[in-house]
Amino acid sequence: MAQVTLDVKVLPKGATVILDGKKIGSAPVKGYSVKPGLHEIRLEKNGYAPATHEIAVQDAKRLVADFIMNPMYTIKFQAKEKGFTFELNGEHTWRDEKIKLNLEAGAHRLRVYYLDELFDDQVVVADRNIEFIY
């Protein structure tokens, strides 16, 4: 089977590119030889959500793979008094009086309960660092 030349472009530049568990460089990666078939590409960079993609490499001379990574933002939650319960995306629940989370850019569902009664229900758009105080 012939080798295929793989180029990997990533925004932001400088992301670590891992192919099938092996680090192959920092983006952009140019001229890396791979065999046709299924491969896994993992992208990592501080301040961005790690991303894993499966690519199907066909028998060709060159494949250019372009990716955009999602930034992470710091979202802080503070309860000025006891009795608050926070729930994020229906999965994560906490009662801490102060907590700092790193969230991937995008929309997240926040529900806040006070003494087990729904107090606030909103969609939080993580597009910058935000602090919520209750």
C-alpha positions in Angstrom: 0.0 0.0 0.0 1.3 3.4 -0.9 1.9 6.1 1.7 -0.2 9.3 1.7 1.3 12.7 2.6 -0.7 14.2 5.4 -0.8 17.9 6.2 -2.6 19.0 9.4 -3.6 22.6 9.8 -5.1 23.8 13.1 -6.4 27.1 14.4 -4.8 28.1 16.7 -1.3 27.4 15.3 1.1 25.6 17.6 -1.4 22.9 18.8 0.2 19.6 19.5 -0.9 17.0 16.9 -1.0 13.4 18.0 -1.7 10.7 15.3 -2.7 7.2 16.5 -1.2 7.9 19.9 2.1 9.3 18.6 3.0 13.0 18.8 3.9 14.1 15.2 4.6 17.7 15.9 3.0 21.2 16.4 0.5 22.6 13.9 0.9 23.1 11.1 2.3 19.7 10.3 3.4 19.2 6.7 4.5 16.2 4.8 3.8 13.4 7.4 3.5 10.0 5.7 0.6 7.7 6.7 -0.9 4.6 5.3 -4.5 4.6 3.9 -7.1 3.6 6.4 -8.7 5.0 9.6 -6.6 7.1 11.9 -7.2 9.1 15.1 -6.0 12.7 15.4 -5.9 14.3 18.8 -5.2 18.0 19.2 -4.0 19.7 22.4 -3.2 23.3 23.3 -3.4 25.1 26.6 -6.4 27.3 26.8 -8.4 25.2 24.3 -10.6 22.1 24.6 -8.7 19.0 23.5 -10.3 17.5 20.4 -10.2 14.0 18.9 -11.2 13.3 15.4 -11.2 10.1 13.3 -10.1 10.5 9.7 -10.4 8.1 6.8 -7.3 8.4 4.7 -7.9 7.3 1.1 -5.3 6.1 -1.3 -4.2 9.5 -2.7 -1.0 11.5 -2.9 -1.9 14.1 -0.3 -4.5 14.8 2.4 -4.9 18.2 4.0 -6.9 18.1 7.3 -8.1 21.4 8.7 -9.3 21.8 12.3 -10.5 24.6 14.5 -10.2 24.2 18.3 -12.7 25.6 20.8 -11.3 28.0 23.4 -11.8 27.4 27.1 -13.1 30.1 29.4 -13.0 30.5 33.2 -16.4 30.7 34.7 -16.7 31.4 38.4 -19.7 30.8 40.6 -20.1 32.3 44.1 -23.0 31.8 46.6 -23.2 34.6 49.2 -25.1 32.3 51.5 -25.6 28.6 52.2 -28.5 26.6 50.6 -27.6 27.0 46.9 -27.1 24.0 44.6 -25.8 24.5 41.1 -26.3 22.2 38.1 -24.5 22.5 34.8 -25.7 20.8 31.6 -27.9 18.4 33.6 -24.7 16.5 34.5 -22.6 18.3 37.1 -23.9 19.4 40.5 -22.2 21.2 43.3 -22.9 23.0 46.5 -19.6 24.8 47.0 -19.8 28.4 48.0 -17.1 29.3 45.5 -16.0 27.3 42.4 -14.1 28.0 39.3 -14.7 25.9 36.2 -13.0 25.9 32.8 -15.7 25.5 30.2 -15.5 25.0 26.5 -16.8 27.9 24.4 -20.5 27.5 23.6 -23.8 27.3 25.3 -24.3 25.6 28.7 -27.5 25.1 30.7 -27.2 26.4 34.2 -29.9 25.7 36.8 -29.6 27.1 40.3 -31.6 25.8 43.2 -32.1 27.6 46.6 -33.2 25.3 49.4 -34.1 22.7 46.7 -36.5 25.1 44.9 -35.6 26.2 41.3 -34.2 29.7 41.7 -32.6 30.4 38.3 -32.6 28.6 34.9 -30.6 30.0 32.1 -28.3 29.3 29.1 -24.8 30.5 29.8 -22.8 31.4 26.7 -19.1 30.9 27.4 -17.5 33.4 25.1 -15.4 35.2 27.7 -14.4 34.8 31.4 -17.6 35.3 33.5 -18.4 35.4 37.2 -21.9 34.6 38.7 -22.8 35.7 42.2 -25.9 34.5 44.0 
